[in-house]
Amino acid sequence: MEKTAVEELGKVALLLRMERDEEERRLESVISNRSIKEKKEDGLCWYPIEFKEFGFGNGGQIWVVFNRVHGDHPADNFQTGSPVFLYKTDDAGDKLKALIAWIKSDSVKLIFSTDELPDGIRDGRWAMDVRFDDRSFFEMEKAMSEAINVEKGRLKEIRDILLAYKSTTLLREAQHGLDLFNDSQKNAIETIIGSEDVIVVHGPPGTGKTTTLVEAIRRMAQKEKILVSAPSNAAVDHLTLKLQMAGVNVLRLGHPSRLSEEVLTSGLDHKLSLMPEQKVIKELRKRADDSRKEADKYKRNFGPEERKQRSEARAEARSLDKEAREISNFAEQSLIAKADVIACTLIGASDRRLKEVEFNTVFIDEAAQSLEPATWIPILKANKVVLAGDPWQLPPTVKSAKAAKEGLEITLIEKAIGRSEDALLLNEQYRMNNEIMAFSNRYFYGDKLIANADNAMRKLGIDEMAIEFIDTAGCGFEESRSTSGESRNNSEEASLLCRHLAALMNQYPDLADIGVISPYRAQVDLLDEMLIKDDRIAVQTVDGFQGQEREVIYISLVRSNDDGQLGFLTDYRRMNVAMTRAKKKLVVIGDSATLGNDAFYASFLEFCEEIGAYKSAWEFMG
């Protein structure tokens, strides 16, 4: 029997539940089986922390600020909005549940779902653990349910087109003033503006995807209200900044602590603070706060009269809070109504303040990095959908191996590109030397990309090679497990990279920016220690370089073993990201004896030999 959109989405919903259960299981296992010391080392616990002050929030809920007392502060997993458990290590009582309002290096503000201070909160030392956060799963499940159960109307049409159970027609609307765009970009802009249903923009590295989207949004925003979304805050901020620069009236939703400094002035909170209503709101909240403090004031004699006064004071506080909320909500809706473009994350599109807002078009950028269920959240809010991204770059993270194997890691844009011939390919790239582009172009993009004339032959020097593969086979550069056992490094390969880079920087002292990449966190940490401290050198994992570019890129592949084991080097999309960050020179260091049994790396090795880019590590020894 032929599969339907409902059946397909039903399976995705089941896989999402599997992923949710796996994430919760992993966190609970770590939290319950480790000591306070181990949890602190893993960034899952703050201890000890002590009460500093308390107050009341906009809705009358109580907040408490805690300070860290002492000790080392490793990187941790806490962030604004995250749920936490608060408890005393010497107390077997129930753990208190709270949400993080803001967090700094040495202090945290927690919000409790009560208008009274929890018993004993001022006394002693407390511990704070990460708690499983199911809010994003709740919103994804809700969106999936709506997409599955819709039986008619615009959403059903969009759903069936996206999953290719229904065809669509792409139309172009001619536009003036596109002389600075190449043919594929012009076609994409005119098709986005002219078509009515679903438009998919396939933007390989360096092809000006963001520039193309921003121009389409700028033109469309003059006539209609647009929602712009992406999986991460960084991606949303990047688009928001470009829209700001293009003169678009954009409103960025999201907690201020998660917004980059460049876009804070476009944030809802910032714009709200400038409105005349803010003075009234502050006054009402101050009066509400005073009423609560009066209610909680200690009294030596506490009888019926005092109980009545406390009750009246708390009722007054609730009334004042309600009035402040109503004025604040009105001000927020006014700002949302006036904005031409609303920008938020995929999960952020579920914001209650957008519930009644009507959008004609939703743009979803970096769609290849998002789980399909998250992508449906903003799609539910519009009559027209623009998906943009590249399925051959970083995929979404799926922690359940079973869910990934059964299809959860397949994104909606990947389905759309695979099931239809209508995707708009941006085919001219403006970043890489032609040789640096060539392998990815051949392996991933069917040789459809061309390098712009300005960068096609760009090199560090006339005689400098654009690509080098330095082969460590036979050198005895064996990989090692990190002390945690969860990553790998290769100290001798790292030393070789450092020597090669030092020689290159000596040869080209004007080199402005260099990226050093490894798929393994332990190797990144090792290289960061070994390399000279220089603002021109950035050392990071593949994920850390997504969306970035450098004049020179080094890649340390690490793996060198007798069994030919490659681990997650076999995630070729991540390697595509790493290999396409360089503008003028790419240096890859690895062991061909370990790499050569894999078809992808065998192809890369053949390519390097073909263009004369192959070198032996022995040339750099001594």
C-alpha positions as CSV (number, residue, x, y, z in Angstrom):
1,M,0.0,0.0,0.0
2,E,1.3,3.5,-0.9
3,K,2.5,5.4,2.1
4,T,0.8,8.7,2.9
5,A,2.0,12.0,4.5
6,V,0.1,11.1,7.7
7,E,1.9,7.7,8.0
8,E,5.2,9.2,7.3
9,L,4.8,12.0,9.9
10,G,3.4,9.5,12.3
11,K,6.6,7.5,12.1
12,V,8.7,10.7,12.6
13,A,6.7,11.5,15.7
14,L,7.4,8.0,17.2
15,L,11.1,8.5,16.4
16,L,11.0,11.9,18.2
17,R,9.5,10.2,21.3
18,M,12.4,7.7,21.1
19,E,14.9,10.5,21.0
20,R,13.2,12.3,23.9
21,D,13.3,9.1,26.0
22,E,17.0,8.5,25.2
23,E,18.0,12.1,26.1
24,E,16.1,11.8,29.4
25,R,17.6,8.4,30.1
26,R,21.2,9.6,29.5
27,L,20.9,12.6,31.7
28,E,19.1,10.8,34.5
29,S,21.8,8.1,34.4
30,V,24.6,10.6,34.6
31,I,22.9,12.6,37.4
32,S,21.9,9.6,39.6
33,N,25.1,7.6,39.2
34,R,27.7,10.3,39.9
35,S,29.0,12.1,43.0
36,I,28.7,15.8,43.5
37,K,32.4,16.1,42.6
38,E,32.0,14.1,39.3
39,K,28.9,16.1,38.4
40,K,30.7,19.4,38.9
41,E,33.6,18.2,36.7
42,D,31.1,17.3,34.0
43,G,29.4,20.7,34.2
44,L,26.1,19.2,35.5
45,C,26.2,20.7,39.0
46,W,26.9,23.9,41.0
47,Y,28.0,23.3,44.5
48,P,28.2,24.9,47.0
49,I,26.0,27.9,46.4
50,E,24.4,30.2,49.0
51,F,21.4,32.5,49.2
52,K,22.1,36.1,48.3
53,E,18.7,37.9,47.8
54,F,15.2,37.4,46.7
55,G,12.3,39.3,45.0
56,F,9.2,39.0,42.9
57,G,8.9,38.7,39.1
58,N,6.4,40.1,36.7
59,G,3.8,37.5,37.5
60,G,4.3,37.5,41.2
61,Q,6.5,34.4,41.1
62,I,9.4,34.6,43.5
63,W,13.0,34.7,42.4
64,V,16.2,33.9,44.3
65,V,19.8,34.8,43.5
66,F,22.5,32.3,44.6
67,N,26.2,32.9,44.6
68,R,28.9,30.2,44.1
69,V,31.0,30.0,47.2
70,H,34.4,28.8,45.9
71,G,36.2,26.3,43.8
72,D,37.0,25.8,40.1
73,H,34.3,26.6,37.6
74,P,34.5,24.3,34.6
75,A,32.3,24.9,31.5
76,D,28.8,23.7,32.3
77,N,25.5,22.8,30.8
78,F,23.4,25.5,32.5
79,Q,21.8,28.2,30.4
80,T,19.0,30.8,30.6
81,G,15.6,29.2,30.7
82,S,16.9,25.7,31.7
83,P,15.1,23.8,34.5
84,V,17.1,22.8,37.5
85,F,16.8,20.9,40.8
86,L,17.9,22.7,44.0
87,Y,18.7,20.6,47.1
88,K,20.8,20.3,50.2
89,T,23.3,17.4,50.2
90,D,22.6,16.6,53.8
91,D,18.8,16.7,53.5
92,A,16.8,13.8,52.2
93,G,13.8,16.0,51.5
94,D,12.2,16.7,48.1
95,K,14.3,18.6,45.6
96,L,13.0,22.1,44.6
97,K,12.2,22.7,41.0
98,A,13.2,26.1,39.4
99,L,14.0,27.8,36.1
100,I,17.1,29.8,35.4
101,A,16.3,33.5,34.8
102,W,19.9,34.4,34.1
103,I,23.3,32.9,34.8
104,K,26.7,34.4,35.2
105,S,30.1,32.8,36.1
106,D,29.6,33.1,39.8
107,S,25.9,33.6,40.4
108,V,22.5,32.5,39.2
109,K,18.9,33.8,39.4
110,L,16.3,31.1,39.8
111,I,12.5,31.5,39.4
112,F,10.2,29.3,41.5
113,S,6.5,28.6,40.6
114,T,5.3,30.0,43.8
115,D,4.8,33.5,45.3
116,E,6.3,32.5,48.7
117,L,9.9,31.9,49.6
118,P,10.6,28.2,50.0
119,D,11.3,27.0,53.6
120,G,14.9,27.2,54.6
121,I,16.1,28.7,51.4
122,R,18.2,31.3,53.2
123,D,20.1,28.8,55.3
124,G,23.1,26.7,54.5
125,R,24.7,25.6,51.3
126,W,22.8,24.2,48.3
127,A,23.5,22.2,45.2
128,M,22.0,22.9,41.8
129,D,21.7,20.1,39.2
130,V,20.8,20.1,35.6
131,R,17.2,18.8,35.1
132,F,15.9,17.3,31.9
133,D,14.4,20.0,29.7
134,D,11.4,18.7,27.7
135,R,10.0,22.0,26.6
136,S,11.4,21.8,23.1
137,F,10.2,18.2,22.8
138,F,6.7,19.3,23.9
139,E,6.6,22.0,21.2
140,M,7.9,19.7,18.5
141,E,5.4,17.0,19.5
142,K,2.5,19.5,19.4
143,A,3.6,20.8,16.0
144,M,3.8,17.2,14.6
145,S,0.3,16.4,16.0
146,E,-1.1,19.4,14.2
147,A,0.6,18.6,10.9
148,I,-0.5,14.9,11.1
149,N,-4.2,15.6,12.0
150,V,-4.9,18.5,9.6
151,E,-7.5,17.2,7.0
152,K,-7.9,20.2,4.8
153,G,-6.8,23.8,4.1
154,R,-3.5,25.5,3.5
155,L,-1.5,23.5,6.0
156,K,-2.5,20.2,4.4
157,E,-1.4,21.6,0.9
158,I,1.9,22.8,2.2
159,R,2.5,19.5,4.1
160,D,1.9,17.4,1.0
161,I,4.0,19.6,-1.2
162,L,6.9,19.5,1.2
163,L,6.8,15.8,1.4
164,A,6.3,15.5,-2.4
165,Y,3.0,13.8,-2.1
166,K,1.7,16.7,-4.2
167,S,3.3,18.7,-7.0
168,T,3.7,22.5,-7.2
169,T,4.5,25.1,-9.8
170,L,7.4,27.5,-9.4
171,L,6.9,31.0,-10.9
172,R,9.3,33.9,-11.3
173,E,8.4,37.5,-10.8
174,A,10.9,39.8,-12.6
175,Q,12.8,42.2,-10.4
176,H,14.8,45.3,-11.1
177,G,18.1,46.2,-9.4
178,L,19.6,42.7,-9.2
179,D,22.8,43.5,-11.2
180,L,25.1,42.6,-8.3
181,F,23.7,39.1,-8.1
182,N,24.7,36.1,-10.2
183,D,22.2,34.2,-12.4
184,S,21.5,31.5,-9.9
185,Q,20.9,34.1,-7.1
186,K,18.7,36.2,-9.4
187,N,16.6,33.1,-10.3
188,A,16.3,32.2,-6.6
189,I,15.2,35.8,-5.5
190,E,12.6,36.1,-8.4
191,T,11.3,32.6,-7.8
192,I,11.0,33.1,-4.0
193,I,9.0,36.3,-4.7
194,G,6.9,34.9,-7.5
195,S,5.9,31.5,-6.2
196,E,3.1,30.8,-3.8
197,D,3.7,27.4,-2.1
198,V,7.1,25.9,-1.2
199,I,10.5,27.1,-2.4
200,V,13.7,25.2,-1.6
201,V,17.1,27.0,-1.9
202,H,20.1,24.7,-1.9
203,G,23.1,26.8,-0.9
204,P,26.5,25.0,-0.9
205,P,29.4,26.7,1.0
206,G,30.3,30.2,-0.1
207,T,27.5,30.6,-2.6
208,G,25.9,33.6,-1.0
209,K,22.8,32.0,0.5
210,T,22.4,34.5,3.2
211,T,22.8,37.5,0.8
212,T,20.2,35.9,-1.5
213,L,17.7,35.3,1.3
214,V,18.1,38.8,2.8
215,E,17.5,40.4,-0.6
216,A,14.3,38.4,-1.1
217,I,13.1,39.2,2.4
218,R,13.9,42.9,2.0
219,R,11.7,43.1,-1.1
220,M,8.9,41.0,0.2
221,A,8.8,42.8,3.6
222,Q,7.6,45.9,1.9
223,K,4.3,44.2,1.1
224,E,3.8,41.4,3.7
225,K,4.6,40.2,7.2
226,I,7.4,37.7,7.3
227,L,8.7,35.1,9.9
228,V,12.4,34.3,9.7
229,S,13.6,31.3,11.7
230,A,16.6,29.0,12.1
231,P,17.7,26.1,14.4
232,S,20.2,28.1,16.5
233,N,20.3,31.5,18.1
234,A,23.6,32.2,16.3
235,A,22.0,31.5,12.9
236,V,19.0,33.7,13.7
237,D,21.3,36.5,14.9
238,H,23.3,36.3,11.7
239,L,20.2,36.8,9.6
240,T,18.9,39.5,11.9
241,L,22.1,41.4,11.6
242,K,22.1,41.2,7.8
243,L,18.5,42.3,7.8
244,Q,19.3,45.3,10.0
245,M,22.1,46.3,7.7
246,A,19.7,46.1,4.7
247,G,17.3,48.5,6.5
248,V,14.6,46.0,7.3
249,N,12.3,46.6,10.3
250,V,13.1,43.4,12.1
251,L,12.1,42.4,15.6
252,R,14.2,39.6,17.3
253,L,12.3,37.4,19.8
254,G,14.4,35.6,22.4
255,H,15.8,36.1,25.9
256,P,18.4,39.0,25.9
257,S,21.1,36.7,27.3
258,R,20.9,34.5,24.2
259,L,21.1,37.4,21.7
260,S,24.5,38.6,20.4
261,E,25.4,42.2,21.1
262,E,25.0,43.2,17.5
263,V,21.3,42.5,17.5
264,L,20.3,43.5,21.0
265,T,18.7,46.8,19.7
266,S,16.4,44.7,17.5
267,G,15.4,42.6,20.5
268,L,11.8,42.7,21.9
269,D,13.0,43.5,25.4
270,H,15.2,46.4,24.3
271,K,12.4,47.9,22.2
272,L,9.9,47.4,25.0
273,S,12.2,49.3,27.4
274,L,12.0,52.4,25.2
275,M,8.2,52.5,25.1
276,P,6.3,55.1,27.1
277,E,4.2,52.3,28.8
278,Q,7.3,51.0,30.4
279,K,7.2,53.8,33.1
280,V,3.7,52.8,34.1
281,I,4.6,49.0,34.1
282,K,7.6,49.7,36.4
283,E,5.5,51.7,38.8
284,L,2.8,49.0,39.0
285,R,5.4,46.3,39.6
286,K,7.1,48.3,42.3
287,R,3.8,48.7,44.1
288,A,3.1,45.0,43.7
289,D,6.5,44.2,45.1
290,D,5.9,46.6,48.1
291,S,2.5,44.9,48.8
292,R,4.2,41.4,48.9
293,K,6.9,42.6,51.2
294,E,4.3,44.1,53.5
295,A,2.4,40.8,53.5
296,D,5.6,38.9,54.3
297,K,6.8,41.3,57.0
298,Y,7.4,39.6,60.3
299,K,4.9,40.4,63.1
300,R,5.3,39.5,66.7
301,N,1.5,39.1,67.2
302,F,-0.2,37.3,64.3
303,G,-4.0,37.0,64.8
304,P,-7.1,37.2,62.6
305,E,-6.6,40.9,61.8
306,E,-3.0,40.4,60.7
307,R,-4.0,37.4,58.6
308,K,-6.7,39.5,56.9
309,Q,-4.2,42.3,56.2
310,R,-1.7,39.8,54.7
311,S,-4.4,38.3,52.5
312,E,-5.5,41.7,51.3
313,A,-1.9,42.8,50.6
314,R,-1.3,39.6,48.5
315,A,-4.6,40.2,46.6
316,E,-3.5,43.8,45.9
317,A,-0.1,42.5,44.6
318,R,-1.8,40.0,42.3
319,S,-4.2,42.7,41.0
320,L,-1.3,45.1,40.3
321,D,0.7,42.3,38.6
322,K,-2.3,41.5,36.4
323,E,-2.6,45.2,35.3
324,A,1.1,45.4,34.6
325,R,1.0,42.2,32.5
326,E,-2.0,43.5,30.5
327,I,-0.2,46.8,29.7
328,S,3.0,44.9,28.9
329,N,1.2,42.4,26.6
330,F,-0.5,45.3,24.8
331,A,2.9,47.0,24.3
332,E,4.5,43.8,23.1
333,Q,1.7,43.1,20.6
334,S,2.0,46.7,19.4
335,L,5.7,46.1,18.6
336,I,5.0,42.8,16.9
337,A,2.3,44.4,14.8
338,K,4.6,47.2,13.6
339,A,7.5,44.9,12.7
340,D,7.8,43.9,9.1
341,V,9.9,40.8,10.0
342,I,9.9,38.7,13.1
343,A,13.1,36.6,13.7
344,C,13.3,33.7,16.2
345,T,14.6,30.2,16.6
346,L,12.4,27.2,15.4
347,I,11.4,26.5,18.9
348,G,11.0,30.2,19.6
349,A,8.3,30.3,16.9
350,S,6.0,28.6,19.4
351,D,6.1,31.9,21.5
352,R,2.7,32.6,22.9
353,R,3.0,36.2,21.6
354,L,2.9,34.9,18.0
355,K,-0.2,32.8,18.5
356,E,-2.6,35.3,16.8
357,V,0.0,36.8,14.4
358,E,-0.6,36.0,10.7
359,F,2.4,35.6,8.4
360,N,2.2,35.1,4.7
361,T,5.7,33.7,4.3
362,V,8.2,31.9,6.6
363,F,11.9,31.6,5.8
364,I,13.7,28.8,7.5
365,D,17.5,29.1,7.2
366,E,20.1,26.3,8.0
367,A,17.2,23.9,7.6
368,A,19.6,21.0,7.1
369,Q,20.7,21.4,10.7
370,S,17.3,21.0,12.2
371,L,15.3,17.9,13.2
372,E,12.2,17.7,11.0
373,P,9.7,18.1,13.9
374,A,11.3,21.4,14.9
375,T,11.0,22.7,11.3
376,W,7.3,22.1,11.4
377,I,6.8,24.6,14.3
378,P,7.3,27.8,12.1
379,I,5.8,26.1,9.0
380,L,2.4,25.9,10.8
381,K,2.3,29.7,11.0
382,A,2.5,30.7,7.2
383,N,0.9,30.2,3.8
384,K,4.2,30.0,2.0
385,V,7.4,28.3,3.0
386,V,11.1,29.0,2.0
387,L,13.5,26.3,3.1
388,A,17.2,27.1,2.7
389,G,20.3,25.1,3.6
390,D,22.7,22.4,2.4
391,P,22.1,18.7,3.3
392,W,25.8,18.1,2.7
393,Q,26.9,20.2,5.6
394,L,26.4,19.7,9.4
395,P,23.4,17.5,10.2
396,P,21.2,17.8,13.2
397,T,22.3,16.0,16.4
398,V,20.4,12.8,17.2
399,K,21.4,11.0,20.4
400,S,19.3,7.9,19.9
401,A,21.2,5.6,17.5
402,K,18.0,3.6,16.8
403,A,16.0,6.8,16.0
404,A,18.9,8.1,13.8
405,K,19.1,4.7,11.9
406,E,15.3,4.7,11.3
407,G,15.3,8.2,9.8
408,L,15.1,10.9,12.5
409,E,18.4,12.4,11.2
410,I,16.9,12.9,7.8
411,T,15.8,16.6,7.6
412,L,12.8,18.1,5.9
413,I,15.0,20.0,3.4
414,E,16.9,16.7,2.6
415,K,13.5,15.1,1.8
416,A,12.4,18.0,-0.3
417,I,15.6,18.1,-2.4
418,G,15.6,14.3,-2.8
419,R,12.0,14.0,-3.8
420,S,11.7,16.9,-6.2
421,E,13.8,18.5,-9.0
422,D,12.6,21.9,-8.2
423,A,15.3,22.9,-5.6
424,L,17.0,26.1,-6.6
425,L,20.8,25.5,-6.6
426,L,23.1,28.5,-5.9
427,N,26.0,27.4,-8.1
428,E,28.6,30.1,-8.0
429,Q,30.8,30.2,-4.9
430,Y,32.8,33.3,-3.7
431,R,35.1,31.8,-1.1
432,M,37.5,29.1,-2.3
433,N,40.3,28.7,-4.7
434,N,39.1,26.4,-7.5
435,E,41.3,23.5,-6.4
436,I,40.0,23.7,-2.8
437,M,36.5,23.6,-4.1
438,A,37.1,20.8,-6.6
439,F,36.9,17.7,-4.4
440,S,33.7,18.7,-2.6
441,N,32.2,19.8,-5.9
442,R,32.9,16.4,-7.4
443,Y,31.9,14.3,-4.5
444,F,28.9,16.1,-3.1
445,Y,27.6,18.5,-5.7
446,G,27.9,16.6,-9.0
447,D,30.4,19.2,-10.4
448,K,27.7,21.8,-10.7
449,L,29.5,24.5,-8.8
450,I,31.7,27.1,-10.4
451,A,34.2,29.4,-8.6
452,N,33.8,33.1,-9.1
453,A,36.6,34.6,-11.2
454,D,37.8,36.8,-8.3
455,N,38.7,33.8,-6.1
456,A,39.1,30.9,-8.6
457,M,42.9,31.2,-8.8
458,R,43.5,33.1,-5.5
459,K,46.6,31.7,-3.6
460,L,48.9,32.7,-0.8
461,G,51.7,33.0,-3.4
462,I,52.3,32.3,-7.1
463,D,54.1,29.1,-6.4
464,E,52.2,28.1,-3.3
465,M,50.0,25.0,-3.5
466,A,46.3,25.5,-2.7
467,I,46.0,22.0,-1.2
468,E,48.4,19.8,0.7
469,F,47.7,16.3,2.1
470,I,50.5,15.4,4.5
471,D,50.6,11.6,4.9
472,T,51.8,10.3,8.3
473,A,51.7,6.6,7.2
474,G,54.7,4.7,8.4
475,C,55.8,7.5,10.8
476,G,54.4,5.7,13.9
477,F,52.1,8.6,14.8
478,E,49.6,6.4,16.8
479,E,46.4,7.9,18.1
480,S,45.6,7.9,21.8
481,R,42.4,8.0,23.9
482,S,41.9,11.1,26.0
483,T,42.0,10.8,29.7
484,S,38.2,10.8,29.8
485,G,38.1,8.0,27.2
486,E,35.5,9.8,25.2
487,S,37.7,11.4,22.6
488,R,41.0,10.9,20.8
489,N,44.2,12.8,20.1
490,N,47.5,12.3,18.3
491,S,50.3,14.3,19.8
492,E,52.9,13.6,17.1
493,E,50.5,14.6,14.4
494,A,49.7,17.8,16.4
495,S,53.5,18.5,16.7
496,L,53.8,18.1,12.9
497,L,50.9,20.5,12.3
498,C,52.5,23.1,14.6
499,R,55.9,22.9,12.8
500,H,54.2,23.2,9.4
501,L,52.1,26.1,10.5
502,A,55.0,28.0,12.0
503,A,57.0,27.6,8.8
504,L,54.0,28.9,6.7
505,M,53.5,31.9,9.0
506,N,57.3,32.7,8.8
507,Q,57.0,32.5,5.0
508,Y,53.9,34.6,4.9
509,P,54.1,37.0,7.8
510,D,51.1,39.0,6.6
511,L,48.7,36.1,7.0
512,A,45.6,37.5,8.6
513,D,43.4,34.6,9.7
514,I,44.1,30.9,10.1
515,G,41.8,28.1,11.2
516,V,42.9,24.8,12.8
517,I,40.2,22.2,12.8
518,S,40.0,18.6,14.2
519,P,36.9,16.4,14.5
520,Y,38.1,15.4,17.9
521,R,37.7,17.6,20.9
522,A,40.8,16.1,22.7
523,Q,42.9,17.0,19.6
524,V,41.5,20.5,19.6
525,D,42.4,21.0,23.3
526,L,45.9,19.6,22.6
527,L,46.5,21.9,19.7
528,D,45.2,24.8,21.6
529,E,47.9,24.1,24.2
530,M,50.7,23.5,21.8
531,L,50.2,26.4,19.3
532,I,51.6,29.8,20.0
533,K,49.0,32.2,21.3
534,D,48.1,34.4,18.3
535,D,44.9,36.3,17.6
536,R,45.2,35.2,14.0
537,I,44.9,31.5,14.8
538,A,41.5,30.0,15.8
539,V,41.4,26.4,17.0
540,Q,38.0,24.6,17.0
541,T,36.0,21.5,16.2
542,V,34.2,21.2,12.9
543,D,31.0,22.4,14.4
544,G,32.7,25.5,15.8
545,F,33.7,26.6,12.2
546,Q,30.3,26.1,10.7
547,G,29.4,29.2,8.6
548,Q,33.0,30.7,8.9
549,E,35.9,31.0,6.6
550,R,39.7,31.6,6.9
551,E,42.5,32.3,4.5
552,V,44.2,29.1,5.6
553,I,42.7,26.0,7.1
554,Y,44.5,23.1,8.7
555,I,42.7,19.8,9.4
556,S,44.1,17.2,11.8
557,L,42.3,13.9,11.2
558,V,43.9,12.1,14.3
559,R,43.0,8.5,13.5
560,S,46.0,6.2,13.0
561,N,45.6,2.5,13.9
562,D,46.2,-1.0,12.5
563,D,42.5,-1.8,12.2
564,G,41.6,1.1,9.9
565,Q,39.0,2.3,12.4
566,L,37.8,5.8,11.6
567,G,34.9,6.4,14.1
568,F,33.0,9.5,13.3
569,L,35.4,10.6,10.6
570,T,32.9,8.7,8.5
571,D,30.5,11.5,9.0
572,Y,31.4,12.9,5.5
573,R,29.2,15.9,5.8
574,R,31.3,17.2,8.7
575,M,34.4,16.7,6.6
576,N,32.8,18.7,3.8
577,V,32.3,21.6,6.2
578,A,35.9,21.4,7.3
579,M,37.3,21.2,3.8
580,T,35.3,24.1,2.5
581,R,36.3,26.8,5.1
582,A,39.6,27.7,3.4
583,K,39.9,30.6,0.9
584,K,43.5,30.3,-0.2
585,K,45.1,27.1,1.3
586,L,43.9,23.8,2.8
587,V,46.3,21.5,4.6
588,V,45.0,18.1,5.7
589,I,47.1,15.8,7.9
590,G,46.3,12.2,8.3
591,D,47.4,8.5,8.0
592,S,46.6,7.2,4.5
593,A,47.1,3.6,5.7
594,T,44.2,4.1,8.2
595,L,42.1,6.3,5.8
596,G,42.6,4.5,2.6
597,N,40.2,1.6,3.1
598,D,37.3,4.1,3.3
599,A,35.8,5.0,-0.1
600,F,35.4,8.7,0.7
601,Y,39.0,9.2,1.9
602,A,40.4,6.9,-0.8
603,S,38.7,9.3,-3.3
604,F,40.3,12.3,-1.6
605,L,43.7,10.7,-1.6
606,E,43.4,10.0,-5.3
607,F,42.3,13.5,-5.9
608,C,45.4,14.9,-4.0
609,E,47.8,12.7,-6.0
610,E,46.0,13.7,-9.2
611,I,46.7,17.5,-8.6
612,G,50.1,17.0,-7.1
613,A,49.0,17.9,-3.6
614,Y,50.3,14.7,-1.9
615,K,53.3,15.0,0.5
616,S,54.8,12.6,3.0
617,A,55.3,13.6,6.6
618,W,58.9,12.5,6.3
619,E,59.6,15.7,4.3
620,F,58.9,17.7,7.4
621,M,60.7,15.5,10.0
622,G,63.9,16.4,11.7
